[in-house]
Amino acid sequence: MEAGCNAIILTACQVRMARSAQRWSVDELAERSGVSEKTIRRIEAVYGVPPNVTVETLLKLQGCFESHGMTFIPEDGSAEGPGVRFGRYPGRQLRTGE
């Protein structure tokens, strides 16, 4: 499967952060994404880019999270590193122009 233009290679930390922000269990993420619980647990158990995980699997997870308001911040070599932004979380109040 070819990665889309908005695709980045997710890190294990980004998967953990996104799942936590959504307040999803591993079981719930597995059901929503179509990725097995065992694979999700294996991904979340490491740091960095998960070894032995296909790009297709990471794209399934990325697509699932993005469809629920998550934005992934790619690794850019800065001190901050890769991250996650949750733009449409419940209760968020946006400032309106004055």
C-alpha positions in Angstrom: 0.0 0.0 0.0 1.3 3.4 -0.9 1.4 6.1 1.7 -0.8 9.2 1.0 0.7 12.7 0.9 -0.5 13.4 4.5 0.8 10.1 5.8 3.7 10.1 8.3 5.3 7.1 9.9 3.7 6.9 13.3 5.9 6.2 16.3 4.8 4.0 19.2 4.6 7.0 21.4 2.2 8.8 19.1 -0.1 5.7 19.1 -0.1 5.6 22.9 -0.7 9.4 23.1 -3.6 9.4 20.6 -5.3 6.4 22.2 -5.0 8.0 25.6 -6.4 11.3 24.3 -9.4 9.5 22.9 -9.8 7.5 26.1 -10.0 4.3 24.1 -9.0 0.9 25.4 -6.8 -1.3 23.3 -9.9 -3.4 22.5 -11.8 -0.3 21.3 -8.9 0.9 19.1 -8.7 -2.6 17.6 -12.4 -2.6 16.8 -12.4 0.9 15.3 -9.2 0.5 13.3 -9.3 -3.1 12.1 -5.8 -3.7 13.7 -5.6 -6.6 16.1 -5.3 -6.1 19.8 -2.0 -8.1 19.8 -0.5 -5.8 17.2 -1.5 -2.7 19.0 0.0 -4.0 22.2 3.2 -4.9 20.4 3.3 -1.4 18.8 2.8 0.4 22.1 5.4 -1.7 23.9 8.3 0.0 22.2 9.8 3.4 21.6 10.3 5.0 18.2 9.1 3.4 15.0 7.6 0.0 15.7 9.7 -2.8 14.2 8.0 -5.6 12.1 4.8 -3.5 11.6 3.6 -2.9 8.1 3.0 0.6 6.7 -0.5 -0.5 5.9 -1.1 -1.2 9.7 0.3 2.2 10.7 -1.9 3.9 8.0 -5.0 2.1 9.4 -4.2 3.5 12.8 -3.4 6.9 11.5 -6.7 7.0 9.5 -8.7 5.9 12.5 -7.3 8.6 14.8 -7.5 11.3 12.2 -11.1 10.6 11.5 -11.7 11.3 15.2 -9.9 14.7 15.2 -6.3 13.8 15.8 -3.4 15.4 14.0 0.0 13.9 14.0 3.1 16.1 14.2 6.0 14.4 12.3 9.5 14.1 13.5 11.5 17.1 12.3 14.7 16.7 14.2 13.9 19.3 16.8 14.1 18.9 20.5 10.3 18.5 20.7 10.1 15.4 18.5 7.0 13.9 17.0 3.6 14.5 18.7 -0.1 14.5 18.5 -2.7 17.3 18.5 -6.3 16.8 19.4 -8.3 19.5 17.6 -11.9 18.4 18.0 -12.1 17.1 21.6 -15.4 17.4 23.5 -15.7 20.7 25.4 -13.2 22.6 23.4 -14.1 26.3 23.1 -12.7 28.2 20.2 -12.0 31.9 20.4 -14.0 34.0 18.0 -12.6 37.1 16.3 -13.3 40.4 18.1 
